[in-house]
Amino acid sequence: MGQVDYEERIDFSKLRKERVQKAVEQLKNNDLDGVLVWREENVRYLSSLRLQLLQYRGPNYHAVLLTSGGDLVLFVSGGEIARVKETMPWIKNVQPISMLEEPTQVEYFATNVLRNTFKDFGLSGGKIGIDAMTFNLLEGYQKNLGGVTIKDGNKPLLDARVIKTQEEIKLIEEATALAEVVTQRGLNAIAPGVTEYGVVAEVLHKLFSMGGEFAHVAVPFVASGERMSPPTRFASDKMIRSGDLVFIDIGASWNGYFGDLGRTTICGNPSRKQKEVYTAVYDAQMAGLAKMRDGVTNDEVARVYKDKAAQHGFENNFIYLFIGHGVGVSPNEPPYIGEPIPGAKRVTLKSGMVFAMEPLIWVPNTVGGGGVRIEDMVLVTEGGPRIISRIPYEERLLIK
């Protein structure tokens, strides 16, 4: 991880240029003159701005304007202006904005900042995509940006992000390697009497000591015993006991990209039922991953998972959630695989897509818990899947 002078690793200048180029292509494909993005992942994607992220903060304190001509303007909190100017020479246009909560601040931003910026770049009567907004911002746009047509700005960014470049894949590989290290630290910490919070503490200490930006979930997911059936997707003060299944799903962010993986282990000795559930999830994962290649649909992949689980008698025991999701500058993004709620989009897999595949099967009334998830990172290629994650599976839970 990191950069050295004796070999070429990641070309960050190339990475930034390619991301902006892909976004500009999607603006044209979506008939947009520009896009104003507020979502943290889209801001990072277009500008490489690493943000101070505040819990529960909405889309109102940093943004990027990108025009169809490739011009870029970064709007950031006043506390970031000096740092951006000093350390981010690729950002040529940066403007401070306040925390846009108060209507008077929104009014000033819309009339004195945004309207003038649109005028400077010839966007005053254009079609502008916006990816997120508060109600106050919407009112500010409608009142002060007459002549501007507001359209969906998240779709073009999602379209740009779905196929990863070679530089992005390198960063995802590094993020996954970091996620493996921190996950292994958590697995090593499991013992009778250790709390779920205790496992989280070990994992986060390792994550930050290795230079990780943050976990892929704001609330780390460590669940043990009966808290995995049904799954409770956050850690608690529960003590881990002998005979408990324990699941860890914390992952890592590195240079703006995510490694999202999870492992289930056993504290002590497993029961027969626990081994049956784990083996079913493992077999479904192996069969599903093998199916993932260029030209296959997400529905076809999901069917493989369901069919393999059915062979073990657990087709109806999946968590009511997707089986897999895209990963990149967001830890969870389209396309999705195995979404059970009607309306899910049918997608054909393409080379360069990266997924986290995470089947979770749980069986109620199982002593020590009957919930198992295995999560792996996979890159789709024409020749088949390339499994990015390498951390071992739990041999003690496999029926051979």
N, C-alpha and C positions, 0 to 999 in steps of 0.2 A: 504494500500500500504506500502511496506517496509518489513523489517524483525524484528522479536522480539525474545526474549529468552524463552517465555512462551508457544509457540506453533510452530509446524512445518508448514511452509508455502511453499516456493519454494526452492527446492534443486538445487542450481546452479551448484554444482559439477556434480550431476547426469545429469542435462540438457546438460552441455558441453560434457560429455562422450557419451551420447546418440546421440547427433548431429554428432560427429565424427564417431561413429560406423555406423550410417545410411549412411553417406557419403562414408565410406570405402566399405560398401556393394554395393553401386551403382557404385563405381569404378570397382569392380569385375564384376558386371552385364554388364558394358559397356566396358569390356576388356581393362582397363587402368591400367598402373603401377603406375600412380600418376596423380595429378591434380594441376595446378598452377592457382589460382583464384585471380583476380584483382577487380572484382565488389564488391562494398562496402557491399552489403547484404551478399555475400558469404564469404567475409573476416570476417564479424561479426559472421556469423553462425559457422564457423570453429574455430575461435579463441576467440570470445567475446571481440575483440578489439573495443572500442568505439573511433571513429575517429573524428578528426577535419575536417569537410567536407567543402570544398571550392567550391563555385559556378563555374560551367563550367570547373572543373578539370576533366580530362580524367582518364582512368585506368592506371596510371603510377606512383603512389607514395606510394602504400601499396599493399602487396600480401601475400598469404599463399600457401605454398607447402604442400600437403598432399600425402603420399605414400599409396599404397595398404596394407602396413603393419601397418598403423596407425601412422607413424612418421609425425611430423608436424614442419614446419619451418615458422616463421613469418618474413616478410620483411617489415620494416616500415621506415618512414621518420626519419632522425637523431634526430629530435626534440622530438620523442616519446620514444627513447631507454631507457632513465633513468626511465621514468614513467612505462614502461612495465616491466622492470626488478624489480622495487620496488613493484609494486602492482598486478602483474599478475603471481603468482608462478606456475601456470599450464603451462605456456609457457616456455619450456626448451631450445628452439633454436630460437634466435632472431638475425636478422642482419639488420644494417642500410642501406638504399639506398637513393639516391638523388632523386630529382624531375626529372624523366626520360623524359625530353623534348629534351635536346641537344643530337645529335648523339654520341658525345664523351662520355657522361655519360651512354648512352645505351650500347655502346661498352664495357665500363668498367664493367658494371653490368653483361652483358652476358658472358664475358670472365673470369672475376676474381671472380665473386660472384656465378652466377647461374650455370655455367659449373662445378665449383668445388663442389657446393652443390649437383648437380645431381650425380657426381662421388662418393661423400661420401655416398649417399644412394642407390647406385647401379642402377641409372636411366639413365646412359649415353647412352644406346642403347634401351631405353624403349619407350613405348607409353604413351605420356603425354597429358592430356586434358588441354586446356587453355580456359578461359571463355570470355576474352576480351583482346584487345591489340591495340596499336597505330601502324602505319605503321613502325615507327622507331624500335619498339620492334620486329615486325615480321621480319624485315631485320636482327636484331641482333640475333634472334633465328636461322634463316636460315644460317647465316654466321658462327656462333660459336657453334652451338649445333648439329654438324654432327652426324648422327646415331640415333637421337631422332625423333620419328614420332609424329607430332602434330595432335591432334584430338579435337573434341568438348568437352570442359570442363564445359560448362554451363548446359548441359542436366543432367549429373549425380547429380549436386547440386540441380537442380529443382526437379528431381525425389526424392532426399532425403528429400526435404523440404515440399513436397505436403501433406503428412500425418503428423499431429502434434502429438507430445508426450503429456503426461499429464502435464508435467512441462511447455511446450510451451503454452498449452491451458490456464493454470493459468495466464501466463504473458499476453496473448491476452485478457483475461477477465479484467485484471488490466488496460491495455492500453485502452480498450473500456470504462471502468468506467471513466478514465481520459478524454477521448474524450467526454463523456456525460457532464461532468462538464464544460469543456470549450465551448462546443456547447450551453449549457444552458446560459452561461454568454453572448454569442453573441445574443441569442434570447431575453434576457432581455434588451439588449442595443438598440434594434430596436425602433425607434420613428421618427416621421416626422422631417426632418432637419438633422438627423444624416447621415453621409456619410458611404458608404461601407467601406472605409478605417477606419472610426471610429469604426465600428463593429469589424474589423480585430484587431485593437489595443486592444480592450477589451479582445478578445479571446486569443491573444498571451500573453498578460499580465497574464491572468489566467493560461495559459499553462505552462509558465516558472516559475511562482510563486509556482506552484504545483510540480515542479521538472520534468516536461516533457522534453524530449530531443529535439524534434522539431515537427512541424506539419507534416501530411502525404503528403502534397503538398508544394513544394518550394515557389509557388506563391499562397497564400490563396485564396480560391474560395468563394467569397460573391458576389451575383448578385441580383439586385432588379429591379422590374418593367419590362419595356420592354427589359432590358438587360438579361432577362431569356427567351426571345422568339425572335430570337434564343438565346441559352445560350451563355453568355460570361463568360468563366471559369477562371476569375480572378477579383479581386476587383478593384474599381476605385474611383474617387472623386465624383461620382454621389451621390446626396442627395436622401435619401429615402423619398418618399411622401406617404400621406394617400391614401390607395387603392392599394399600391404596394405589390405584392408577393415578398418575400425575401427568398433566399436560402443560407444556410451556410453549407460549406463542408470543414472543416479544419482538424479535427481528431487529433490524438496524437501518439507519439512514447514513449514507456516506456520500458527500459531495452532491447532495440533492437527490440521490437515487436510493431505492429501497431494496433490501433483502428481506423477504418475508418467508419464514419457514417455522415449522413447529414439530415437536416430537412428544410422543407419549411414552412414559416409562412406568416401571412398577417399583414400589418401595417394598422390599421383601420378596415374597413368593406369590405368583399370580394363581388365581383359581382357574378352573377349566373354562368357565364362562368368559372370564376376562381374556383368556387366550383365544377363544373362538371369535370374540368381537375384534380383537387386534388383527388376527389373521385375515378376517374378512376385509377389514379396511386396507391392510397391506396388499392383499391380492387385487382388490379393486384399484388401488393406486398404481400398481405395476402394470395392470392391463390398460388402464386409462392413459397413463403416460406413454405407453408404447403406441397408442392410437394417434397421438398428436403429431401431425405433419401437415405440410402445405397442401391445401385442397380439401381437407376434411372439415366438416362443420362442427360447431360447438354442440349441436344436438346429437351428432353421432358419437362424439366423445362422451357426453353425459350418459348415453345409452349403455356404453361399455361399463361404466361405473355401476349403473343400476343392475345390469345383467349379472355382473360378477358378485355384487352383494346379494342378489336373489339366489345365487347358487349356494350361498351360506345361510339363507333364510332371513336376511336382514334388509331386503329391499325397502321395506316400509319403516326402517329405523334411522334414516338419515335425518340430520338436523334440517329444519325447514328454512334452508338457505341455499345459495348457489354452492357448487362444488369447486369452482375455480374462478379466478378473476385476473385481469391484467395488472401488471406492476410496472412502475417506471418512476417518474418524478412524484407520483402519487402512490401510496401503498396499496390502493384499491381503486381500480379504474376499469372501464370497459376495454375489451369485450368480457362478457361473463359466460360461464359454462355451467349448465345444470340449474339455472334459476327456476324455482318451482312456481313462482307467482305468474299468472297469465300475462301476456304482453311482452315477454322476453324476446329480444331480437335474435333472429337466426343469422349467424355469422360464419363465414368461411375462413378458416385459419390460413394465415400467410406467413411466409418466412420473415423473421424479424420480430414477430410478436413474442412477448414474454408473459408467462402466466405463473401464478401461485396456485397450485392444485391442492385442495385441502378437504378431502372427504372426511366427514364426521358422522359416525354411527354411535348411537347410544341405546342402551337397553336398561329399562327401569328395574328397581328392586334387586340390584346386584350388590352384594356385600363388597365394600371397597371400591364401588363405582363400576359402571359398565359403559363408560363413554370413552371413545378413542378417536383421535384425529391424528393424521399424518399429513404434513404439509411440505411440499417441495416446489422449488423454482425450476421452470423449464422454458427453454428457448425453442421456438418452432423453426425448423429448417426444411428445405426440400427433401433432404435425405432422411428426415425423421426427427424425433425429439432429441435435444441435447439437455440433459439434466444438469442444471447449474449447481444445485445443492449437493453436498457430499457427506453430510453428517450421518453416521450409521443409524440403522433402525434397531429396535429392541429385540434381540434374538431370544431373550427369555420369554417373550410373549408370543412367539411364533410356534404354531403347530406344524411340525415337519413330518 
